[in-house]
Amino acid sequence: MRHGDKQNNLGRKKAHRDALLMNLACQIITHKRIVTTLAKAQALRKYVEPLITKTKKSATKEEIMHNHRIVFSYLNDKLAVKELFTVVAPKIATRPGGYTRIIKLGIRPGDNAEKAMIELVDFNEIYGNSIATAAEPAKKTRRSKAPAAPKKEEAAPAATEEAAITSTEEATPAE
């Protein structure tokens, strides 16, 4: 029985699984987006998000070096660690979590495996939130008060202005 066993073994022994996740993490940090199977993408999310969080938690010089060493022990790639701390960390500084996004891509024709694209959220230029969200502070809670709806009195003058414009347009062709 596998009560409480949440680890997805991915059909590999521990050493092979660790090497796989290490390589996938280096590639997602370097390229910002990779295509893999859905199971590997979900396992990679659990592996890489704590590493990205470690780039934010550094106040003193000793803590910075300590976090570099911890992340290097998980990645074993100097270039990926440098990219993570110099390029990725400033962009995700205000984000409270959720640094990766998994998008399902359908099935692979050869073996019918589910494919997925996993990407770093702040580096997606298609959605247009890469630079704008970096300047805005993180939202503190979900339960903050929503902005009030505009009053009906404010909406009424706009409607009367539109009515005046249409009435002058109708009068213009008659002249």
Phi and psi restraints in degrees (value plus and minus 20) as a CYANA .aco file:
   2 ARG   PHI    -133.9   -93.9
   2 ARG   PSI      31.5    71.5
   3 HIS   PHI     -83.8   -43.8
   3 HIS   PSI     106.3   146.3
   4 GLY   PHI      51.3    91.3
   4 GLY   PSI      -8.8    31.2
   5 ASP   PHI    -114.4   -74.4
   5 ASP   PSI      78.7   118.7
   6 LYS   PHI    -116.4   -76.4
   6 LYS   PSI     -22.5    17.5
   7 GLN   PHI     -94.1   -54.1
   7 GLN   PSI     104.5   144.5
   8 ASN   PHI    -107.8   -67.8
   8 ASN   PSI      94.8   134.8
   9 ASN   PHI     -97.4   -57.4
   9 ASN   PSI     -33.6     6.4
  10 LEU   PHI      36.2    76.2
  10 LEU   PSI       4.7    44.7
  11 GLY   PHI      48.8    88.8
  11 GLY   PSI       7.5    47.5
  12 ARG   PHI    -155.4  -115.4
  12 ARG   PSI     139.5   179.5
  13 LYS   PHI     -94.3   -54.3
  13 LYS   PSI     148.8   188.8
  14 LYS   PHI     -79.9   -39.9
  14 LYS   PSI     -65.4   -25.4
  15 ALA   PHI     -84.4   -44.4
  15 ALA   PSI     -60.8   -20.8
  16 HIS   PHI     -88.4   -48.4
  16 HIS   PSI     -60.7   -20.7
  17 ARG   PHI     -84.3   -44.3
  17 ARG   PSI     -62.0   -22.0
  18 ASP   PHI     -83.9   -43.9
  18 ASP   PSI     -61.1   -21.1
  19 ALA   PHI     -85.4   -45.4
  19 ALA   PSI     -60.6   -20.6
  20 LEU   PHI     -81.8   -41.8
  20 LEU   PSI     -69.0   -29.0
  21 LEU   PHI     -87.3   -47.3
  21 LEU   PSI     -54.5   -14.5
  22 MET   PHI     -82.6   -42.6
  22 MET   PSI     -66.5   -26.5
  23 ASN   PHI     -86.1   -46.1
  23 ASN   PSI     -62.3   -22.3
  24 LEU   PHI     -84.0   -44.0
  24 LEU   PSI     -59.1   -19.1
  25 ALA   PHI     -85.1   -45.1
  25 ALA   PSI     -61.6   -21.6
  26 CYS   PHI     -82.3   -42.3
  26 CYS   PSI     -59.7   -19.7
  27 GLN   PHI     -89.9   -49.9
  27 GLN   PSI     -59.1   -19.1
  28 ILE   PHI     -90.0   -50.0
  28 ILE   PSI     -53.1   -13.1
  29 ILE   PHI     -90.6   -50.6
  29 ILE   PSI     -59.7   -19.7
  30 THR   PHI     -93.3   -53.3
  30 THR   PSI     -66.9   -26.9
  31 HIS   PHI    -118.6   -78.6
  31 HIS   PSI     -31.6     8.4
  32 LYS   PHI      51.5    91.5
  32 LYS   PSI     -29.6    10.4
  33 ARG   PHI    -181.7  -141.7
  33 ARG   PSI     110.7   150.7
  34 ILE   PHI    -157.5  -117.5
  34 ILE   PSI     137.5   177.5
  35 VAL   PHI    -131.7   -91.7
  35 VAL   PSI     107.4   147.4
  36 THR   PHI    -170.7  -130.7
  36 THR   PSI    -190.7  -150.7
  37 THR   PHI     -98.3   -58.3
  37 THR   PSI     140.6   180.6
  38 LEU   PHI     -84.3   -44.3
  38 LEU   PSI     -60.6   -20.6
  39 ALA   PHI     -84.5   -44.5
  39 ALA   PSI     -61.7   -21.7
  40 LYS   PHI     -87.7   -47.7
  40 LYS   PSI     -56.7   -16.7
  41 ALA   PHI     -84.9   -44.9
  41 ALA   PSI     -61.1   -21.1
  42 GLN   PHI     -88.2   -48.2
  42 GLN   PSI     -58.4   -18.4
  43 ALA   PHI     -88.4   -48.4
  43 ALA   PSI     -56.6   -16.6
  44 LEU   PHI     -86.7   -46.7
  44 LEU   PSI     -56.6   -16.6
  45 ARG   PHI     -79.8   -39.8
  45 ARG   PSI     -63.4   -23.4
  46 LYS   PHI     -88.3   -48.3
  46 LYS   PSI     -45.1    -5.1
  47 TYR   PHI    -103.4   -63.4
  47 TYR   PSI     -60.6   -20.6
  48 VAL   PHI    -113.1   -73.1
  48 VAL   PSI     -47.0    -7.0
  49 GLU   PHI     -85.4   -45.4
  49 GLU   PSI     -59.9   -19.9
  50 PRO   PHI     -84.0   -44.0
  50 PRO   PSI     -51.3   -11.3
  51 LEU   PHI     -87.4   -47.4
  51 LEU   PSI     -60.0   -20.0
  52 ILE   PHI     -86.9   -46.9
  52 ILE   PSI     -56.2   -16.2
  53 THR   PHI     -83.9   -43.9
  53 THR   PSI     -54.4   -14.4
  54 LYS   PHI     -84.8   -44.8
  54 LYS   PSI     -42.8    -2.8
  55 THR   PHI     -91.6   -51.6
  55 THR   PSI     -42.5    -2.5
  56 LYS   PHI    -106.4   -66.4
  56 LYS   PSI     -51.8   -11.8
  57 LYS   PHI    -109.0   -69.0
  57 LYS   PSI      57.5    97.5
  58 SER   PHI    -169.8  -129.8
  58 SER   PSI      97.2   137.2
  59 ALA   PHI    -129.4   -89.4
  59 ALA   PSI     -68.0   -28.0
  60 THR   PHI    -120.0   -80.0
  60 THR   PSI     148.3   188.3
  61 LYS   PHI     -84.9   -44.9
  61 LYS   PSI     -55.7   -15.7
  62 GLU   PHI     -86.2   -46.2
  62 GLU   PSI     -60.5   -20.5
  63 GLU   PHI     -85.9   -45.9
  63 GLU   PSI     -58.1   -18.1
  64 ILE   PHI     -82.0   -42.0
  64 ILE   PSI     -67.9   -27.9
  65 MET   PHI     -84.6   -44.6
  65 MET   PSI     -58.8   -18.8
  66 HIS   PHI     -83.2   -43.2
  66 HIS   PSI     -63.6   -23.6
  67 ASN   PHI     -87.0   -47.0
  67 ASN   PSI     -55.8   -15.8
  68 HIS   PHI     -80.1   -40.1
  68 HIS   PSI     -63.9   -23.9
  69 ARG   PHI     -87.1   -47.1
  69 ARG   PSI     -59.3   -19.3
  70 ILE   PHI     -83.2   -43.2
  70 ILE   PSI     -67.8   -27.8
  71 VAL   PHI     -84.6   -44.6
  71 VAL   PSI     -58.8   -18.8
  72 PHE   PHI     -84.0   -44.0
  72 PHE   PSI     -52.7   -12.7
  73 SER   PHI     -87.2   -47.2
  73 SER   PSI     -46.3    -6.3
  74 TYR   PHI    -106.7   -66.7
  74 TYR   PSI     -48.8    -8.8
  75 LEU   PHI    -124.0   -84.0
  75 LEU   PSI     -55.0   -15.0
  76 ASN   PHI      34.1    74.1
  76 ASN   PSI      18.1    58.1
  77 ASP   PHI    -165.7  -125.7
  77 ASP   PSI      90.2   130.2
  78 LYS   PHI     -82.2   -42.2
  78 LYS   PSI     -59.4   -19.4
  79 LEU   PHI     -86.7   -46.7
  79 LEU   PSI     -58.6   -18.6
  80 ALA   PHI     -87.6   -47.6
  80 ALA   PSI     -58.7   -18.7
  81 VAL   PHI     -86.3   -46.3
  81 VAL   PSI     -61.7   -21.7
  82 LYS   PHI     -83.9   -43.9
  82 LYS   PSI     -63.7   -23.7
  83 GLU   PHI     -81.7   -41.7
  83 GLU   PSI     -61.1   -21.1
  84 LEU   PHI     -83.7   -43.7
  84 LEU   PSI     -64.6   -24.6
  85 PHE   PHI    -101.9   -61.9
  85 PHE   PSI     -45.6    -5.6
  86 THR   PHI    -119.7   -79.7
  86 THR   PSI     -54.1   -14.1
  87 VAL   PHI    -123.8   -83.8
  87 VAL   PSI     -67.7   -27.7
  88 VAL   PHI     -96.0   -56.0
  88 VAL   PSI     -63.7   -23.7
  89 ALA   PHI     -78.6   -38.6
  89 ALA   PSI     -64.7   -24.7
  90 PRO   PHI     -83.8   -43.8
  90 PRO   PSI     -51.9   -11.9
  91 LYS   PHI     -93.9   -53.9
  91 LYS   PSI     -50.6   -10.6
  92 ILE   PHI    -120.2   -80.2
  92 ILE   PSI      -8.9    31.1
  93 ALA   PHI     -80.0   -40.0
  93 ALA   PSI     -55.6   -15.6
  94 THR   PHI    -114.0   -74.0
  94 THR   PSI     -28.4    11.6
  95 ARG   PHI    -100.2   -60.2
  95 ARG   PSI     109.0   149.0
  96 PRO   PHI     -98.8   -58.8
  96 PRO   PSI     -26.9    13.1
  97 GLY   PHI     139.3   179.3
  97 GLY   PSI    -198.0  -158.0
  98 GLY   PHI      48.3    88.3
  98 GLY   PSI      38.5    78.5
  99 TYR   PHI    -104.3   -64.3
  99 TYR   PSI     -34.4     5.6
 100 THR   PHI    -140.3  -100.3
 100 THR   PSI     136.3   176.3
 101 ARG   PHI    -151.3  -111.3
 101 ARG   PSI     115.1   155.1
 102 ILE   PHI    -131.1   -91.1
 102 ILE   PSI     104.7   144.7
 103 ILE   PHI    -139.2   -99.2
 103 ILE   PSI     103.1   143.1
 104 LYS   PHI     -94.4   -54.4
 104 LYS   PSI     118.6   158.6
 105 LEU   PHI    -135.9   -95.9
 105 LEU   PSI     -14.7    25.3
 106 GLY   PHI      81.2   121.2
 106 GLY   PSI    -179.0  -139.0
 107 ILE   PHI    -128.3   -88.3
 107 ILE   PSI     135.4   175.4
 108 ARG   PHI    -107.8   -67.8
 108 ARG   PSI     111.1   151.1
 109 PRO   PHI     -83.7   -43.7
 109 PRO   PSI     -51.3   -11.3
 110 GLY   PHI     -88.6   -48.6
 110 GLY   PSI     -70.1   -30.1
 111 ASP   PHI    -145.1  -105.1
 111 ASP   PSI     -10.3    29.7
 112 ASN   PHI      44.1    84.1
 112 ASN   PSI       5.1    45.1
 113 ALA   PHI    -100.5   -60.5
 113 ALA   PSI     124.9   164.9
 114 GLU   PHI     -95.6   -55.6
 114 GLU   PSI     104.3   144.3
 115 LYS   PHI    -114.3   -74.3
 115 LYS   PSI     131.6   171.6
 116 ALA   PHI    -168.2  -128.2
 116 ALA   PSI     130.9   170.9
 117 MET   PHI    -126.9   -86.9
 117 MET   PSI     107.4   147.4
 118 ILE   PHI    -133.2   -93.2
 118 ILE   PSI     112.5   152.5
 119 GLU   PHI    -161.7  -121.7
 119 GLU   PSI     138.6   178.6
 120 LEU   PHI     -99.6   -59.6
 120 LEU   PSI     108.0   148.0
 121 VAL   PHI     -82.3   -42.3
 121 VAL   PSI     -64.9   -24.9
 122 ASP   PHI     -95.2   -55.2
 122 ASP   PSI     -23.7    16.3
 123 PHE   PHI    -127.7   -87.7
 123 PHE   PSI      -7.5    32.5
 124 ASN   PHI    -111.2   -71.2
 124 ASN   PSI      94.6   134.6
 125 GLU   PHI    -103.3   -63.3
 125 GLU   PSI     -36.3     3.7
 126 ILE   PHI     -87.8   -47.8
 126 ILE   PSI     -62.9   -22.9
 127 TYR   PHI     -99.4   -59.4
 127 TYR   PSI     -33.2     6.8
 128 GLY   PHI      54.1    94.1
 128 GLY   PSI      -4.3    35.7
 129 ASN   PHI    -127.8   -87.8
 129 ASN   PSI      -5.6    34.4
 130 SER   PHI     -90.6   -50.6
 130 SER   PSI     -62.5   -22.5
 131 ILE   PHI    -117.0   -77.0
 131 ILE   PSI     -54.8   -14.8
 132 ALA   PHI     -85.8   -45.8
 132 ALA   PSI     -60.0   -20.0
 133 THR   PHI     -95.3   -55.3
 133 THR   PSI     -41.6    -1.6
 134 ALA   PHI     -88.3   -48.3
 134 ALA   PSI     -49.7    -9.7
 135 ALA   PHI    -104.3   -64.3
 135 ALA   PSI     -47.1    -7.1
 136 GLU   PHI    -100.1   -60.1
 136 GLU   PSI     123.4   163.4
 137 PRO   PHI     -92.5   -52.5
 137 PRO   PSI     136.7   176.7
 138 ALA   PHI     -89.9   -49.9
 138 ALA   PSI     127.0   167.0
 139 LYS   PHI     -93.6   -53.6
 139 LYS   PSI     112.4   152.4
 140 LYS   PHI     -93.5   -53.5
 140 LYS   PSI     -62.8   -22.8
 141 THR   PHI    -170.7  -130.7
 141 THR   PSI     139.9   179.9
 142 ARG   PHI     -96.6   -56.6
 142 ARG   PSI     -42.7    -2.7
 143 ARG   PHI    -117.8   -77.8
 143 ARG   PSI       3.7    43.7
 144 SER   PHI     -93.1   -53.1
 144 SER   PSI     139.0   179.0
 145 LYS   PHI     -88.7   -48.7
 145 LYS   PSI     116.3   156.3
 146 ALA   PHI     -98.5   -58.5
 146 ALA   PSI     131.5   171.5
 147 PRO   PHI     -83.4   -43.4
 147 PRO   PSI     124.9   164.9
 148 ALA   PHI     -88.6   -48.6
 148 ALA   PSI     127.1   167.1
 149 ALA   PHI     -90.9   -50.9
 149 ALA   PSI     130.0   170.0
 150 PRO   PHI     -83.7   -43.7
 150 PRO   PSI     124.7   164.7
 151 LYS   PHI     -93.5   -53.5
 151 LYS   PSI     136.7   176.7
 152 LYS   PHI     -88.1   -48.1
 152 LYS   PSI     -48.2    -8.2
 153 GLU   PHI     -86.1   -46.1
 153 GLU   PSI     -54.6   -14.6
 154 GLU   PHI     -92.6   -52.6
 154 GLU   PSI     -51.7   -11.7
 155 ALA   PHI     -95.8   -55.8
 155 ALA   PSI     -48.4    -8.4
 156 ALA   PHI     -85.1   -45.1
 156 ALA   PSI     -65.3   -25.3
 157 PRO   PHI     -82.5   -42.5
 157 PRO   PSI     -53.0   -13.0
 158 ALA   PHI     -84.7   -44.7
 158 ALA   PSI     -58.6   -18.6
 159 ALA   PHI     -87.5   -47.5
 159 ALA   PSI     -58.5   -18.5
 160 THR   PHI     -89.6   -49.6
 160 THR   PSI     -53.4   -13.4
 161 GLU   PHI     -86.2   -46.2
 161 GLU   PSI     -59.6   -19.6
 162 GLU   PHI     -85.1   -45.1
 162 GLU   PSI     -58.3   -18.3
 163 ALA   PHI     -85.2   -45.2
 163 ALA   PSI     -59.2   -19.2
 164 ALA   PHI     -86.5   -46.5
 164 ALA   PSI     -58.3   -18.3
 165 ILE   PHI     -86.0   -46.0
 165 ILE   PSI     -63.1   -23.1
 166 THR   PHI     -87.4   -47.4
 166 THR   PSI     -55.0   -15.0
 167 SER   PHI     -89.8   -49.8
 167 SER   PSI     -55.0   -15.0
 168 THR   PHI     -92.8   -52.8
 168 THR   PSI     -52.0   -12.0
 169 GLU   PHI     -87.8   -47.8
 169 GLU   PSI     -55.8   -15.8
 170 GLU   PHI     -89.8   -49.8
 170 GLU   PSI     -53.0   -13.0
 171 ALA   PHI     -95.6   -55.6
 171 ALA   PSI     -48.3    -8.3
 172 THR   PHI     -84.0   -44.0
 172 THR   PSI     -66.9   -26.9
 173 PRO   PHI     -83.9   -43.9
 173 PRO   PSI     -45.1    -5.1
 174 ALA   PHI     -91.0   -51.0
 174 ALA   PSI     -44.8    -4.8
